[in-house]
Amino acid sequence: TAPVLDGEIAPAEWPGKIQTLDREPSRYSVGGAPVLAKIAYDDQCLYVSANVTMFAPAKIATGAAWGQDDGVEICLAGQSPDGKPAAFVIRGYAGGTVQSVTDAGASADAAAQLGEKVRFAATLTKSRGDTLRGWRGEWAIPWAALGMKPEPGLKFAFNMSAFCSEFGEWHCWEGTLAETWRLDEGGTMQLAK
């Protein structure tokens, strides 16, 4: 069953292994509170969730400027509408904005088409006493918009990172020594069988 995109990462909706975004771009371990992710798929979408925890009381910038405001970037290889290979970059921000950008080389048209179809929800998280302690995001990324057909065993280049504005920290799934979208230095996702 597809997860409900409400910014609440319910355990029953997100089975499977937790991924940690625990590296700096330099590939060294990053300090601070953990950033956790879960990834799932069905025949319609790739689903990604991120739980960005922070030391309470947290200071979260809810704008939509990458590298300035709190957000998560998902980068993956696919195909543009003309069938050529493309690297896509999707950004979701703590304030609820989602963007599909051309930074990794996808054409403006391909990025715009993907951006129109991606669904995203975010919510700020609080601890007892109503103290702000982080945020959560959930994405549904349609396979058709990526030019991909999901099947068990499918492999594709993948990476993701979170930017935490309070301390200017980057939390990466795989450090690339540069931008997260440099997929040749990132990781590989393989769909479970």
QUIWO-V263690 format. One record per pair of residues at least 6 apart in sequence whose ideal C-beta (glycine too) atoms are under 7 Angstrom apart, sorted by the first residue. I is the first residue (numbers start at 1). J is the second residue. Records with the same first field share a line. If there is no record, write none. Layout:
# QUIWO-V263690
I->J  J
This chain:
# QUIWO-V263690
2->42  45  47
3->13  14  47  138
4->13
5->119  121  138  140
6->121
7->121  122  123  136  137  138
8->123  136
9->38  49  51  136  138
14->38  40  49
16->38  40
18->36  38
19->37  38  39  173
20->34  36
21->35  37  160  161  162  171  172  173
22->29  30  171
23->29  30  172  174  175
24->30  170  172  175
25->170  172  175  176  177  178
26->175  177
27->175  177
30->169  171
32->164  167  169
33->53  54  55
34->53
35->50  52  162  171
36->51
37->48  49  50  160
38->49
39->47  48
40->47
41->47  150  191
43->150
44->142  143
45->140  141  142  143
46->141  143
47->139  140
48->74  139
49->137  138
50->72  136  137  162
51->136
52->70  134  135  162  164
53->133  134
54->133  134  164  166
56->127  131  132  133
57->131  132
58->132  133  134  166
59->166
60->70  94  124  132  135
61->68  69  70  165
62->69  93  94  95
63->69  95
64->93  95  97  99
66->91
67->163
68->165
69->93  165
70->93  94  135  163  164  165
71->91  92  93  94  163
72->92  137  160  162
73->89  91  160  161  180
74->90  139  160
75->87  89  104  158  159  160  180  181  183  186
76->88  156  157  158
77->85  87  156  157  183
78->86  88  146  147  148
79->85  86  147  148
80->86  106  107  110  147
81->109  110  113  147
86->105  106  110
87->104  105  106  181  183
88->100  104  106  111  114  146
89->101  103  104  181
90->98  100  118  139  141
91->98  99  101
92->98  120  122  137  139
93->122
94->122  124  135
95->122
96->122
98->118  120
99->115
100->111  112  114  115  118
101->111
102->108  111
103->181
104->181  183
113->145
114->145  146
117->142  145
118->139  140  141
119->140
120->137  139
121->138
122->135  136  137
123->135  136
124->132  135
125->133  134  135  136
126->132  133
127->133
143->149  150
150->191
151->191
152->191  192  193
153->190  191  193
154->190  191
155->188  189  190
156->189
157->183  186  188
158->186  187  188  189
159->173  174  176  180  183  186  187
160->173  180
161->170  171  172  173  180
162->171
163->170
164->171
172->180
173->187
174->186  187
176->182  185  186
177->185
